Amino acid sequence: MKAFVDRDLCMGCGVCETIAPSVFKLEDDGIAVVLVDVVPPEEEANVREAMDSCPEQAISIEE
């Protein structure tokens, strides 16, 4: 699985970083970035939760 953040949609609320801190991080500009090229299998459920919890729907995944 790969995760993506649409920087144009992200408002920097940080919910993704809270749910999956090993995958998402807020940069200095307050916008989230993905820290890994491929999501580790043990983090896939957290990434799905982060995607579902994102108020701006800025996170997408590719299986």
Buried (B, 14 or more C-beta within 10 A) or exposed (E): BEBEBBEEBBEBBBBBBEBBBBBBBBEEEEBBBBBBEEBEEEBBEBBBBBBEEBEBEBBEBEE
